[in-house]
Amino acid sequence: MGWPSILDRYRAAIDAELQAVLAAYPSPMQPLLRYHLGWVDEHGNALPRPVGKALRPTLCLLACEAASGAYEQALPAAAALELVHGASVIYDDIQDDDQERRHRPTVWAVWGKRRALGAGTAMAGLALARLADRGVPARKRLAAMHLWIGSCRDPGQHVRRG
């Protein structure tokens, strides 16, 4: 089984979980979030296939399935990983003034930096909210929040790539 088929294996379940998260928390940021997740274009028109690989949630589900034989219990964590990653990507694009990602305009290039910041914040908040909805204990959600905060880089700090 090659990488494309592995990445596609859980895609429907991941997207369904992400769609359930967004449906549970209606917000004016929905169009930006749906765009960033690759479900729609900048006009709200559905795309035939989501943009992006969903690598992080796929690895989460693979690990859970390897450990327990079932991946379904890890869907909230997988969705939270994708949402937190999405927030970090939105912020990174703003910090670096990147106007294109995955061969299309970035969220901030379409809607502006202020709205993109709101979208990134909404994505990170949705990740924690979904974990709470699914009964993840507060101490674990707090630990996840600490990891998120600790991973944020200083925009003035040079990051070596490569």
MOQUILIN-V495553 format. One record per residue. PHI is phi in whole degrees, -180 to 180 (* if undefined). BURIAL is 1 if it has 16 or more other C-alpha atoms within 10 Angstrom, else 0. D_LAST is the distance of its C-alpha to the last C-alpha in whole Angstrom. Layout:
{{PHI & BURIAL & D_LAST} {PHI & BURIAL & D_LAST}}
This chain:
{{* & 0 & 28} {-87 & 0 & 25} {-55 & 0 & 22} {-57 & 0 & 24} {-72 & 0 & 27} {-65 & 0 & 26} {-67 & 1 & 24} {-82 & 0 & 28} {-54 & 0 & 30} {-107 & 1 & 30} {-56 & 1 & 29} {-63 & 0 & 33} {-68 & 1 & 33} {-63 & 1 & 30} {-63 & 1 & 31} {-62 & 0 & 34} {-65 & 1 & 33} {-64 & 1 & 31} {-64 & 0 & 34} {-65 & 0 & 37} {-62 & 1 & 35} {-64 & 1 & 35} {-67 & 0 & 38} {-73 & 0 & 39} {-132 & 0 & 38} {-60 & 0 & 39} {-157 & 0 & 38} {-63 & 0 & 37} {-82 & 1 & 34} {-49 & 1 & 34} {-60 & 1 & 34} {-69 & 1 & 30} {-67 & 1 & 29} {-63 & 1 & 31} {-65 & 1 & 29} {-63 & 1 & 25} {-73 & 1 & 26} {85 & 1 & 27} {-88 & 1 & 30} {-137 & 1 & 32} {-87 & 1 & 31} {-66 & 1 & 32} {-99 & 0 & 35} {89 & 0 & 36} {-78 & 0 & 36} {-61 & 0 & 35} {-96 & 0 & 32} {-67 & 0 & 33} {-147 & 0 & 30} {-58 & 1 & 28} {-85 & 1 & 24} {102 & 0 & 21} {-98 & 0 & 21} {58 & 1 & 22} {-63 & 1 & 20} {-62 & 1 & 20} {-66 & 1 & 24} {-64 & 1 & 24} {-62 & 0 & 23} {-60 & 1 & 25} {-70 & 1 & 28} {-61 & 1 & 27} {-63 & 0 & 27} {-65 & 1 & 30} {-65 & 0 & 32} {-66 & 0 & 31} {-80 & 0 & 32} {-123 & 0 & 35} {89 & 0 & 36} {-136 & 0 & 36} {-99 & 1 & 33} {-57 & 0 & 35} {-65 & 0 & 35} {-95 & 1 & 32} {-58 & 1 & 32} {-61 & 1 & 32} {-67 & 1 & 29} {-63 & 1 & 27} {-64 & 1 & 28} {-62 & 1 & 27} {-60 & 1 & 24} {-66 & 1 & 23} {-68 & 1 & 25} {-65 & 1 & 23} {-62 & 1 & 20} {-59 & 1 & 22} {-61 & 1 & 22} {-65 & 1 & 19} {-67 & 1 & 18} {-59 & 1 & 21} {-63 & 1 & 20} {-61 & 1 & 17} {-61 & 1 & 18} {-66 & 1 & 21} {-60 & 0 & 19} {-92 & 0 & 16} {57 & 0 & 19} {-74 & 0 & 18} {-99 & 0 & 21} {-139 & 0 & 20} {-146 & 0 & 18} {53 & 0 & 19} {65 & 0 & 21} {-150 & 0 & 24} {-61 & 1 & 24} {-71 & 1 & 23} {-57 & 1 & 25} {-69 & 1 & 26} {-67 & 1 & 26} {-88 & 1 & 29} {-110 & 0 & 30} {96 & 0 & 29} {-68 & 1 & 27} {-62 & 0 & 30} {-68 & 1 & 31} {-65 & 1 & 27} {-60 & 1 & 27} {-63 & 1 & 30} {-66 & 1 & 29} {-62 & 1 & 26} {-64 & 1 & 28} {-62 & 1 & 30} {-63 & 1 & 28} {-65 & 1 & 27} {-65 & 1 & 31} {-63 & 1 & 32} {-60 & 1 & 29} {-69 & 1 & 31} {-63 & 1 & 35} {-66 & 1 & 34} {-62 & 1 & 34} {-65 & 0 & 37} {-57 & 0 & 39} {-93 & 0 & 38} {84 & 0 & 39} {-68 & 0 & 36} {-58 & 0 & 38} {-57 & 0 & 37} {-65 & 0 & 36} {-74 & 0 & 33} {-66 & 1 & 32} {-65 & 0 & 32} {-63 & 0 & 30} {-63 & 1 & 27} {-64 & 1 & 28} {-64 & 0 & 27} {-62 & 0 & 24} {-61 & 0 & 23} {-61 & 0 & 24} {-68 & 0 & 22} {-88 & 0 & 19} {-71 & 0 & 19} {-98 & 0 & 17} {-74 & 0 & 19} {-63 & 0 & 18} {-86 & 0 & 19} {-88 & 0 & 16} {-76 & 0 & 13} {-110 & 0 & 10} {-78 & 0 & 7} {-118 & 0 & 4} {98 & 0 & 0}}
